[in-house]
């Protein structure tokens, strides 16, 4: 192996960031042993950084060559997004490559930083000690535009979410992640993954992302484990979010007309995961099709299914019944008050998507819109047969927003609850 200082440009740079300065540390050792079985070649550079298991101990990094990890201490690190960015810069400078793959190995909880079962304060999650959401943390890593990462691999639980993918649009090309938990002891087959790059160094980023899913599927083929993994094309996420926005609008309209119970039946029968607030998007759309709901909802759900499927390049799931309806990409839809941090995501901003408004309407501890149904429709004629459900829903939502700000012409106050 020659290094970048000699003017060599590799076909692939595989960066392994092991953030397991916690109970995962011993499993990280297994990962590194697998990586050593393959290591770097003249076409592929494999570089790793590992957090220490003890507070105050130094972080180590370096290339993996000829079965050895040539690690060097870099002192103590904060384990924050800047630490990951520093590692990426180190790897880019020392081992320039045409294509780059970054593995982030640690605990995960989708878009959230705080733990799903963490303490609740007045219906809201307790304030986190760091940035508001995990999705924003990952976005910060790539904001400088210098990483050049083609394939971002989350070897962490619950990261295959539309919110995460949308937050990272324009930052990376492909994401590989799981909707469900990733077993700490068996994990990903790193020897097989890295061997694919070594044996096929001309492989494209899309092919590499799909190869990871194939290798993962093969490693769990004979086990009835509840595992999932997806390769996701980030460039297709905007069209999917537009479709989800339309679905949210027609669902809001249907709930205004008293169809919320049917929508919640669809939600409760949808595929959920280790974090019960996360459901599979396509599974939810399938369940909506089974409910006696109007054609506008069914058409919108079909469009969401089509556009979400366009994001999913490859997906696999274990043989366990608990993941039998996992298709590859999940979304936040809690059956409790919506996290106050959700609004910080790009996906949750009303100008991008009305999904956050929809799930807030459906949350059981939030004030439902039912007291407004009928009287608002009669007084303001917000809904009529001459326009689409979506247009009517948007005008109704605008009336709610104006009511909350005190500028509405609604005759009846809108009750709001802090969340």
Secondary structure per residue as TSV (DSSP state, phi and psi in degrees):
chain	resnum	aa	ss	phi	psi
A	1	X	-	360.0	129.3
A	2	X	-	-99.9	151.6
A	3	X	-	-105.0	170.9
A	4	X	G	-61.6	-24.3
A	5	X	G	-65.2	-18.5
A	6	X	G	-89.6	8.0
A	7	X	T	89.3	10.1
A	8	X	-	-84.2	136.1
A	9	X	-	-112.7	121.0
A	10	X	E	-78.6	160.1
A	11	X	E	-71.2	-41.9
A	12	X	E	-135.3	142.3
A	13	X	E	-118.8	117.4
A	14	X	E	-104.0	114.7
A	15	X	E	-106.6	120.3
A	16	X	E	-107.1	109.1
A	17	X	E	-106.0	110.9
A	18	X	E	-100.0	101.3
A	19	X	-	-91.7	25.9
A	20	X	-	-84.9	51.6
A	21	X	-	-78.6	53.8
A	22	X	S	-158.0	-150.1
A	23	X	T	-70.3	-6.0
A	24	X	T	-87.8	-8.0
A	25	X	H	-52.3	-46.6
A	26	X	H	-64.1	-30.4
A	27	X	H	-74.3	-26.4
A	28	X	H	-64.7	-32.3
A	29	X	H	-62.6	-38.6
A	30	X	H	-63.9	-42.4
A	31	X	H	-58.3	-46.7
A	32	X	H	-64.1	-36.0
A	33	X	H	-63.4	-39.2
A	34	X	H	-64.5	-42.4
A	35	X	H	-63.3	-35.7
A	36	X	H	-66.1	-27.0
A	37	X	T	-66.3	-20.2
A	38	X	T	-111.4	-64.0
A	39	X	-	69.6	-169.7
A	40	X	-	-86.6	156.2
A	41	X	-	-134.7	-173.0
A	42	X	S	-69.2	-15.8
A	43	X	S	-111.0	-19.0
A	44	X	E	-132.7	125.7
A	45	X	E	-103.6	129.4
A	46	X	E	-114.8	119.8
A	47	X	E	-129.2	139.5
A	48	X	E	-132.0	150.8
A	49	X	E	-135.5	137.2
A	50	X	E	-132.1	128.8
A	51	X	-	-69.2	150.3
A	52	X	-	-77.1	160.5
A	53	X	S	-83.3	-20.2
A	54	X	S	-109.7	137.5
A	55	X	T	-60.1	132.2
A	56	X	T	91.4	-12.5
A	57	X	-	-77.9	155.6
A	58	X	-	-74.6	150.0
A	59	X	-	-83.2	146.3
A	60	X	E	-124.3	150.3
A	61	X	E	-150.2	164.0
A	62	X	E	155.9	170.4
A	63	X	E	-78.1	156.3
A	64	X	E	-106.4	115.5
A	65	X	E	-136.1	130.8
A	66	X	T	52.2	44.2
A	67	X	T	78.2	4.3
A	68	X	E	-123.7	143.5
A	69	X	E	-95.1	108.7
A	70	X	-	-81.5	71.3
A	71	X	-	-84.2	147.0
A	72	X	E	-132.0	143.3
A	73	X	E	-76.2	137.8
A	74	X	-	-119.9	16.3
A	75	X	-	82.0	-174.3
A	76	X	-	-77.3	144.9
A	77	X	-	-127.6	162.7
A	78	X	-	-85.9	-13.9
A	79	X	-	68.3	26.0
A	80	X	S	-106.8	-179.9
A	81	X	H	-56.2	-34.2
A	82	X	H	-64.3	-34.7
A	83	X	H	-62.1	-43.6
A	84	X	H	-66.0	-42.2
A	85	X	H	-61.8	-40.2
A	86	X	H	-62.6	-38.6
A	87	X	H	-64.8	-43.5
A	88	X	H	-60.6	-43.8
A	89	X	H	-63.5	-41.6
A	90	X	H	-59.2	-47.0
A	91	X	H	-66.9	-41.5
A	92	X	H	-63.3	-42.0
A	93	X	H	-68.4	-41.0
A	94	X	H	-85.4	-24.1
A	95	X	S	-140.8	67.0
A	96	X	-	-60.2	140.1
A	97	X	E	-146.2	157.0
A	98	X	E	-70.9	-38.3
A	99	X	E	-129.3	143.8
A	100	X	E	-133.3	139.2
A	101	X	E	-127.5	127.6
A	102	X	E	-115.7	124.2
A	103	X	E	-102.2	122.8
A	104	X	E	-108.2	110.8
A	105	X	E	-112.7	115.9
A	106	X	S	-179.0	-173.6
A	107	X	-	-68.7	154.7
A	108	X	-	-146.4	155.7
A	109	X	-	-149.1	49.0
A	110	X	T	63.7	-138.5
A	111	X	T	-74.0	-12.8
A	112	X	B	-90.5	149.3
A	113	X	S	-91.8	-45.5
A	114	X	S	-72.4	153.2
A	115	X	-	-75.1	144.6
A	116	X	T	-60.4	-32.0
A	117	X	T	-100.7	20.6
A	118	X	S	-68.5	171.1
A	119	X	-	-66.1	147.2
A	120	X	E	-107.2	138.4
A	121	X	E	-124.1	111.1
A	122	X	T	53.3	40.6
A	123	X	T	82.7	-4.6
A	124	X	E	-111.6	153.8
A	125	X	E	-67.3	145.2
A	126	X	-	-60.7	145.2
A	127	X	-	-58.9	136.9
A	128	X	-	-75.2	162.0
A	129	X	S	-84.3	-18.6
A	130	X	S	-115.4	-153.3
A	131	X	-	-56.6	161.1
A	132	X	S	-64.6	-41.4
A	133	X	B	-138.5	153.6
A	134	X	H	-63.1	-37.5
A	135	X	H	-59.7	-39.5
A	136	X	H	-69.0	-35.4
A	137	X	H	-60.0	-47.2
A	138	X	H	-67.3	-36.0
A	139	X	H	-60.7	-40.2
A	140	X	H	-61.8	-30.1
A	141	X	H	-63.5	-35.8
A	142	X	H	-103.6	4.6
A	143	X	T	-66.0	-24.9
A	144	X	T	-77.1	-9.9
A	145	X	S	72.4	9.0
A	146	X	-	-102.3	-7.0
A	147	X	-	-70.5	-39.4
A	148	X	-	65.8	19.8
A	149	X	-	-71.7	123.8
A	150	X	S	-86.0	-43.3
A	151	X	E	-123.7	117.4
A	152	X	E	-102.6	119.9
A	153	X	E	-111.3	116.2
A	154	X	E	-94.4	96.9
A	155	X	E	-87.0	67.0
A	156	X	S	-150.2	160.1
A	157	X	T	-74.1	142.8
A	158	X	T	66.9	23.4
A	159	X	-	-91.5	-9.2
A	160	X	-	-81.9	77.9
A	161	X	B	-126.2	144.7
A	162	X	H	-60.7	-34.0
A	163	X	H	-63.8	-41.1
A	164	X	H	-68.6	-45.1
A	165	X	H	-62.8	-43.7
A	166	X	H	-65.8	-38.1
A	167	X	H	-63.1	-28.7
A	168	X	T	-100.4	10.8
A	169	X	T	-60.6	138.5
A	170	X	T	77.6	-3.3
A	171	X	T	-101.7	-42.7
A	172	X	-	-134.3	162.2
A	173	X	S	-89.1	-41.9
A	174	X	E	-136.6	148.7
A	175	X	E	-126.8	137.0
A	176	X	E	-116.9	124.1
A	177	X	E	-160.1	169.0
A	178	X	-	-112.1	141.0
A	179	X	S	-74.5	-27.4
A	180	X	S	-112.3	-164.4
A	181	X	-	-76.5	155.0
A	182	X	-	-110.8	120.9
A	183	X	-	-58.1	129.1
A	184	X	T	-70.0	-34.9
A	185	X	T	-78.5	-37.2
A	186	X	T	-99.2	-39.1
A	187	X	-	54.5	-147.9
A	188	X	-	-93.1	150.9
A	189	X	-	-84.5	80.9
A	190	X	H	-64.9	-33.2
A	191	X	H	-62.9	-42.2
A	192	X	H	-69.0	-39.8
A	193	X	H	-63.1	-50.0
A	194	X	H	-69.6	-31.9
A	195	X	H	-63.7	-34.8
A	196	X	H	-61.8	-42.7
A	197	X	H	-65.3	-40.3
A	198	X	H	-67.5	-41.9
A	199	X	H	-79.4	-25.3
A	200	X	T	-131.4	66.6
A	201	X	T	-64.8	-18.2
A	202	X	T	-88.2	4.3
A	203	X	-	-59.3	143.1
A	204	X	-	-80.1	161.8
A	205	X	H	-56.8	-40.6
A	206	X	H	-63.7	-42.9
A	207	X	H	-66.1	-37.7
A	208	X	H	-65.3	-41.8
A	209	X	H	-62.3	-43.6
A	210	X	H	-67.7	-34.1
A	211	X	H	-64.8	-33.8
A	212	X	H	-62.9	-44.4
A	213	X	H	-63.5	-41.8
A	214	X	H	-62.3	-44.2
A	215	X	H	-64.2	-40.3
A	216	X	H	-63.3	-44.8
A	217	X	H	-59.9	-43.8
A	218	X	H	-63.8	-34.7
A	219	X	H	-73.3	-19.6
A	220	X	T	-113.3	13.5
A	221	X	T	-60.8	-35.5
A	222	X	T	-102.8	19.3
A	223	X	S	-124.6	140.9
A	224	X	-	-90.0	56.6
A	225	X	-	-97.9	149.3
A	226	X	-	-85.4	81.2
A	227	X	-	-126.3	152.7
A	228	X	E	-143.2	157.4
A	229	X	E	-159.6	141.7
A	230	X	E	-136.2	146.1
A	231	X	E	-106.5	123.7
A	232	X	E	-121.1	132.8
A	233	X	E	-93.3	108.6
A	234	X	G	-65.5	-31.4
A	235	X	G	-61.9	-17.9
A	236	X	G	-96.7	4.3
A	237	X	H	-73.7	-33.5
A	238	X	H	-62.1	-43.2
A	239	X	H	-62.9	-36.9
A	240	X	H	-67.2	-40.6
A	241	X	H	-66.1	-36.1
A	242	X	H	-60.2	-41.1
A	243	X	H	-68.1	-39.9
A	244	X	H	-64.5	-36.2
A	245	X	H	-60.7	-45.8
A	246	X	H	-62.5	-43.5
A	247	X	H	-60.7	-43.4
A	248	X	H	-59.3	-41.7
A	249	X	H	-64.4	-44.1
A	250	X	H	-73.2	-28.8
A	251	X	H	-68.7	-39.5
A	252	X	H	-59.3	-46.1
A	253	X	H	-61.2	-43.5
A	254	X	H	-63.1	-39.5
A	255	X	H	-68.2	-33.6
A	256	X	H	-61.2	-35.3
A	257	X	T	-83.6	10.1
A	258	X	T	87.6	19.7
A	259	X	-	-96.6	14.2
A	260	X	H	-62.9	-33.8
A	261	X	H	-64.0	-38.9
A	262	X	H	-66.9	-37.7
A	263	X	H	-66.6	-40.8
A	264	X	H	-69.3	-31.3
A	265	X	H	-59.9	-43.8
A	266	X	H	-61.2	-42.1
A	267	X	H	-63.2	-43.9
A	268	X	H	-71.3	-24.5
A	269	X	T	-92.3	-0.2
A	270	X	S	-76.8	156.8
A	271	X	-	-64.1	122.7
A	272	X	B	-117.1	177.6
A	273	X	-	-133.6	-166.9
A	274	X	S	-59.0	-33.7
A	275	X	S	-91.8	108.9
A	276	X	T	-67.2	-8.5
A	277	X	T	-79.3	-9.1
A	278	X	E	-107.1	131.0
A	279	X	E	-128.1	154.1
A	280	X	E	-70.5	130.6
A	281	X	H	-65.6	-47.9
A	282	X	H	-66.9	-37.0
A	283	X	H	-60.5	-42.4
A	284	X	H	-61.6	-44.4
A	285	X	H	-63.8	-38.0
A	286	X	H	-61.5	-41.3
A	287	X	H	-69.5	-34.8
A	288	X	H	-60.8	-38.2
A	289	X	H	-63.0	-26.6
A	290	X	H	-82.2	-16.8
A	291	X	S	-85.7	152.9
A	292	X	S	-77.4	70.8
A	293	X	-	-112.7	168.1
A	294	X	-	-73.6	166.0
A	295	X	H	-64.4	-30.4
A	296	X	H	-63.0	-40.2
A	297	X	H	-67.3	-43.8
A	298	X	H	-67.1	-35.3
A	299	X	H	-68.8	-41.1
A	300	X	H	-65.6	-40.1
A	301	X	H	-64.7	-39.5
A	302	X	H	-63.9	-38.6
A	303	X	H	-67.1	-39.3
A	304	X	H	-61.3	-46.1
A	305	X	H	-56.7	-45.0
A	306	X	H	-63.9	-44.4
A	307	X	H	-78.0	-32.0
A	308	X	H	-68.5	-39.8
A	309	X	H	-59.6	-30.6
A	310	X	H	-69.8	-22.5
A	311	X	H	-75.8	-35.4
A	312	X	E	-85.0	101.3
A	313	X	E	-72.6	-38.9
A	314	X	E	-155.3	147.6
A	315	X	E	-152.3	147.2
A	316	X	E	-140.5	157.1
A	317	X	E	-145.3	153.1
A	318	X	-	-72.3	177.5
A	319	X	S	-82.1	-2.9
A	320	X	-	-67.9	139.9
A	321	X	G	-63.0	-26.8
A	322	X	G	-68.0	-12.5
A	323	X	G	-125.9	22.8
A	324	X	T	-69.0	-15.4
A	325	X	T	-118.0	27.4
A	326	X	-	-86.5	125.1
A	327	X	-	-107.6	-17.0
A	328	X	S	137.2	-13.9
A	329	X	-	-151.1	131.4
A	330	X	E	-112.6	173.9
A	331	X	E	-146.2	155.2
A	332	X	E	-82.1	120.9
A	333	X	-	-150.2	79.9
A	334	X	-	-76.5	153.5
A	335	X	S	-103.1	42.0
A	336	X	S	-157.2	176.9
A	337	X	-	-54.7	139.7
A	338	X	-	-70.0	136.8
A	339	X	-	-57.0	136.6
A	340	X	T	-66.9	-17.8
A	341	X	T	-81.6	-16.4
A	342	X	G	-60.1	-35.7
A	343	X	G	-63.6	-16.0
A	344	X	G	-77.3	-15.0
A	345	X	S	-77.5	147.8
A	346	X	S	-58.9	-39.7
A	347	X	T	-60.6	-32.1
A	348	X	T	-86.9	-4.2
A	349	X	S	-75.9	132.4
A	350	X	T	-56.8	-31.5
A	351	X	T	-69.7	-18.4
A	352	X	T	-98.1	-41.0
A	353	X	-	-164.1	140.7
A	354	X	S	-92.2	12.1
A	355	X	H	-59.8	-41.7
A	356	X	H	-61.5	-38.1
A	357	X	H	-64.4	-41.3
A	358	X	H	-63.6	-49.5
A	359	X	H	-70.0	-28.7
A	360	X	H	-66.1	-37.9
A	361	X	H	-63.6	-35.0
A	362	X	H	-85.9	-17.6
A	363	X	-	-59.6	130.0
A	364	X	T	-64.2	-26.6
A	365	X	T	-95.1	0.7
A	366	X	S	-95.3	156.3
A	367	X	-	-66.5	119.7
A	368	X	-	-74.5	159.6
A	369	X	G	-82.2	1.2
A	370	X	G	-55.2	-39.7
A	371	X	G	-57.8	-21.6
A	372	X	G	-88.7	-18.6
A	373	X	T	-64.6	140.5
A	374	X	T	87.3	-62.4
A	375	X	H	-67.3	-42.9
A	376	X	H	-65.9	-41.9
A	377	X	H	-62.8	-42.8
A	378	X	H	-68.5	-45.1
A	379	X	H	-69.6	-43.8
A	380	X	H	-106.7	-8.1
A	381	X	-	50.6	47.0
A	382	X	-	-70.6	-24.8
A	383	X	-	-116.2	133.5
A	384	X	-	-149.1	169.3
A	385	X	T	-84.3	-3.3
A	386	X	T	-91.5	-1.1
A	387	X	S	-137.1	168.2
A	388	X	-	-72.4	160.4
A	389	X	H	-56.3	-40.7
A	390	X	H	-62.3	-45.0
A	391	X	H	-64.4	-41.4
A	392	X	H	-63.9	-42.7
A	393	X	H	-62.3	-42.0
A	394	X	H	-64.3	-39.4
A	395	X	H	-68.2	-36.3
A	396	X	H	-66.2	-42.9
A	397	X	H	-60.9	-42.0
A	398	X	H	-60.7	-38.4
A	399	X	H	-63.1	-38.7
A	400	X	H	-65.1	-42.9
A	401	X	H	-62.2	-43.7
A	402	X	H	-66.5	-36.2
A	403	X	H	-63.6	-41.1
A	404	X	H	-65.1	-29.9
A	405	X	H	-92.2	-1.7
A	406	X	T	85.3	8.1
A	407	X	-	-109.8	10.6
A	408	X	-	-84.1	158.9
A	409	X	-	-94.1	7.4
A	410	X	-	-60.2	139.6
A	411	X	S	-82.3	-8.9
A	412	X	S	-130.5	134.1
A	413	X	-	-68.0	150.0
A	414	X	-	-97.5	122.3
A	415	X	-	-77.9	132.7
A	416	X	-	-122.2	150.0
A	417	X	-	-126.5	133.2
A	418	X	-	-64.4	137.0
A	419	X	-	-144.5	360.0
